[in-house]
């Protein structure tokens, strides 16, 4: 009889421990936010990407004119700088956006390589299609950036 009580007590203790461990208090976890330092870094780099996005039509015109040397120069100059800037910004984004930003950056590099290869081969159609994809990648990346204009006005 004493043995049965000790087994039943042990089972009750295990059951109580299990129930207590499964029922955690529901505390509202605040969504991750940007720190001031992150926003400052993003603010410092974001204009560089926007400048290249604004100049994207130059690359399209160079492709249409089949000025392949200038296409290569533009890819290896300002656009590569924008890609590097995207790499600098990525660690300062929210964790959920970092994965997306890294993928966009990889896709962007792939499209730039294809534009460069098309320029070497003199293939306007391939260069134009990858140009459009590269511009779309820049736009997707810009969409990930936080709106820092309201932050700078408030601070």
LOLUM-820668 format. One record per residue (C-alpha): residue in three letters; residue number from 1; y, z, x. Coordinates in steps of 0.02 Angstrom, whole numbers, plus 50000, padded with zeros to 5 digits. Layout:
! LOLUM-820668
[node 'ALA', NUM, [Y, Z, X]],
...
! end
This chain:
! LOLUM-820668
[node 'UNK', 1, [50000, 50000, 50000]],
[node 'UNK', 2, [50120, 50044, 50140]],
[node 'UNK', 3, [50077, 49880, 50224]],
[node 'UNK', 4, [50119, 49782, 50066]],
[node 'UNK', 5, [50287, 49869, 50053]],
[node 'UNK', 6, [50332, 49825, 50231]],
[node 'UNK', 7, [50283, 49642, 50203]],
[node 'UNK', 8, [50382, 49635, 50041]],
[node 'UNK', 9, [50531, 49716, 50129]],
[node 'UNK', 10, [50520, 49590, 50270]],
[node 'UNK', 11, [50514, 49446, 50145]],
[node 'UNK', 12, [50664, 49514, 50052]],
[node 'UNK', 13, [50762, 49533, 50214]],
[node 'UNK', 14, [50720, 49353, 50263]],
[node 'UNK', 15, [50767, 49290, 50090]],
[node 'UNK', 16, [50931, 49385, 50092]],
[node 'UNK', 17, [50971, 49321, 50267]],
[node 'UNK', 18, [50933, 49143, 50215]],
[node 'UNK', 19, [51040, 49155, 50058]],
[node 'UNK', 20, [51185, 49232, 50152]],
[node 'UNK', 21, [51178, 49100, 50289]],
[node 'UNK', 22, [51177, 48959, 50161]],
[node 'UNK', 23, [51324, 49025, 50063]],
[node 'UNK', 24, [51475, 49012, 50174]],
[node 'UNK', 25, [51648, 49051, 50107]],
[node 'UNK', 26, [51739, 48895, 50053]],
[node 'UNK', 27, [51893, 48888, 50159]],
[node 'UNK', 28, [52005, 48738, 50147]],
[node 'UNK', 29, [52009, 48650, 50314]],
[node 'UNK', 30, [52174, 48568, 50347]],
[node 'UNK', 31, [52160, 48383, 50386]],
[node 'UNK', 32, [52191, 48340, 50568]],
[node 'UNK', 33, [52372, 48301, 50606]],
[node 'UNK', 34, [52467, 48232, 50752]],
[node 'UNK', 35, [52545, 48349, 50878]],
[node 'UNK', 36, [52722, 48321, 50935]],
[node 'UNK', 37, [52659, 48266, 51106]],
[node 'UNK', 38, [52544, 48136, 51028]],
[node 'UNK', 39, [52683, 48068, 50919]],
[node 'UNK', 40, [52799, 48055, 51069]],
[node 'UNK', 41, [52670, 47957, 51168]],
[node 'UNK', 42, [52635, 47842, 51022]],
[node 'UNK', 43, [52822, 47818, 50994]],
[node 'UNK', 44, [52842, 47773, 51176]],
[node 'UNK', 45, [52706, 47640, 51175]],
[node 'UNK', 46, [52712, 47568, 50998]],
[node 'UNK', 47, [52868, 47460, 51024]],
[node 'UNK', 48, [52780, 47365, 51164]],
[node 'UNK', 49, [52643, 47312, 51045]],
[node 'UNK', 50, [52768, 47263, 50911]],
[node 'UNK', 51, [52865, 47156, 51035]],
[node 'UNK', 52, [52709, 47058, 51078]],
[node 'UNK', 53, [52666, 47041, 50894]],
[node 'UNK', 54, [52841, 46973, 50863]],
[node 'UNK', 55, [52816, 46847, 51004]],
[node 'UNK', 56, [52646, 46789, 50943]],
[node 'UNK', 57, [52718, 46627, 50874]],
[node 'UNK', 58, [52762, 46577, 51052]],
[node 'UNK', 59, [52577, 46575, 51094]],
[node 'UNK', 60, [52539, 46471, 50940]],
[node 'UNK', 61, [52672, 46344, 50989]],
[node 'UNK', 62, [52604, 46335, 51166]],
[node 'UNK', 63, [52430, 46301, 51098]],
[node 'UNK', 64, [52494, 46168, 50979]],
[node 'UNK', 65, [52588, 46084, 51121]],
[node 'UNK', 66, [52431, 46098, 51230]],
[node 'UNK', 67, [52527, 46182, 51370]],
[node 'UNK', 68, [52370, 46265, 51436]],
[node 'UNK', 69, [52446, 46339, 51594]],
[node 'UNK', 70, [52580, 46427, 51491]],
[node 'UNK', 71, [52447, 46484, 51367]],
[node 'UNK', 72, [52353, 46565, 51511]],
[node 'UNK', 73, [52512, 46644, 51578]],
[node 'UNK', 74, [52555, 46715, 51408]],
[node 'UNK', 75, [52380, 46786, 51385]],
[node 'UNK', 76, [52374, 46862, 51558]],
[node 'UNK', 77, [52552, 46926, 51547]],
[node 'UNK', 78, [52627, 47002, 51390]],
[node 'UNK', 79, [52470, 47001, 51284]],
[node 'UNK', 80, [52365, 47087, 51415]],
[node 'UNK', 81, [52503, 47217, 51432]],
[node 'UNK', 82, [52493, 47245, 51244]],
[node 'UNK', 83, [52305, 47269, 51257]],
[node 'UNK', 84, [52331, 47395, 51396]],
[node 'UNK', 85, [52459, 47485, 51288]],
[node 'UNK', 86, [52333, 47489, 51146]],
[node 'UNK', 87, [52212, 47573, 51266]],
[node 'UNK', 88, [52344, 47705, 51309]],
[node 'UNK', 89, [52381, 47741, 51126]],
[node 'UNK', 90, [52200, 47756, 51067]],
[node 'UNK', 91, [52164, 47933, 51135]],
[node 'UNK', 92, [52321, 47996, 51047]],
[node 'UNK', 93, [52264, 47937, 50875]],
[node 'UNK', 94, [52171, 48048, 50753]],
[node 'UNK', 95, [51985, 48061, 50794]],
[node 'UNK', 96, [51935, 47959, 50642]],
[node 'UNK', 97, [52053, 47819, 50694]],
[node 'UNK', 98, [52002, 47817, 50876]],
[node 'UNK', 99, [51834, 47735, 50841]],
[node 'UNK', 100, [51918, 47598, 50740]],
[node 'UNK', 101, [52053, 47574, 50871]],
[node 'UNK', 102, [51924, 47555, 51010]],
[node 'UNK', 103, [51831, 47423, 50908]],
[node 'UNK', 104, [51991, 47330, 50871]],
[node 'UNK', 105, [52034, 47333, 51056]],
[node 'UNK', 106, [51862, 47262, 51101]],
[node 'UNK', 107, [51879, 47126, 50970]],
[node 'UNK', 108, [52054, 47087, 51032]],
[node 'UNK', 109, [51991, 47067, 51211]],
[node 'UNK', 110, [51851, 46954, 51150]],
[node 'UNK', 111, [51975, 46842, 51060]],
[node 'UNK', 112, [52089, 46835, 51211]],
[node 'UNK', 113, [51943, 46783, 51322]],
[node 'UNK', 114, [51896, 46647, 51197]],
[node 'UNK', 115, [52076, 46584, 51193]],
[node 'UNK', 116, [52077, 46578, 51382]],
[node 'UNK', 117, [51911, 46485, 51385]],
[node 'UNK', 118, [51974, 46363, 51253]],
[node 'UNK', 119, [52131, 46335, 51355]],
[node 'UNK', 120, [52026, 46296, 51508]],
[node 'UNK', 121, [51925, 46172, 51406]],
[node 'UNK', 122, [52078, 46102, 51317]],
[node 'UNK', 123, [52005, 46147, 51146]],
[node 'UNK', 124, [52152, 46172, 51028]],
[node 'UNK', 125, [52049, 46210, 50873]],
[node 'UNK', 126, [51952, 46351, 50958]],
[node 'UNK', 127, [52110, 46420, 51036]],
[node 'UNK', 128, [52202, 46421, 50869]],
[node 'UNK', 129, [52061, 46507, 50774]],
[node 'UNK', 130, [52048, 46643, 50906]],
[node 'UNK', 131, [52238, 46656, 50912]],
[node 'UNK', 132, [52237, 46695, 50725]],
[node 'UNK', 133, [52099, 46824, 50749]],
[node 'UNK', 134, [52194, 46904, 50895]],
[node 'UNK', 135, [52353, 46918, 50790]],
[node 'UNK', 136, [52250, 46996, 50650]],
[node 'UNK', 137, [52182, 47122, 50776]],
[node 'UNK', 138, [52358, 47170, 50829]],
[node 'UNK', 139, [52407, 47191, 50646]],
[node 'UNK', 140, [52254, 47301, 50613]],
[node 'UNK', 141, [52297, 47409, 50763]],
[node 'UNK', 142, [52478, 47428, 50707]],
[node 'UNK', 143, [52414, 47485, 50536]],
[node 'UNK', 144, [52323, 47629, 50623]],
[node 'UNK', 145, [52482, 47696, 50702]],
[node 'UNK', 146, [52566, 47842, 50615]],
[node 'UNK', 147, [52737, 47815, 50539]],
[node 'UNK', 148, [52844, 47902, 50667]],
[node 'UNK', 149, [53012, 47855, 50591]],
[node 'UNK', 150, [53011, 48001, 50469]],
[node 'UNK', 151, [52954, 48118, 50607]],
[node 'UNK', 152, [53098, 48069, 50721]],
[node 'UNK', 153, [53225, 48089, 50581]],
[node 'UNK', 154, [53158, 48260, 50534]],
[node 'UNK', 155, [53152, 48324, 50713]],
! end
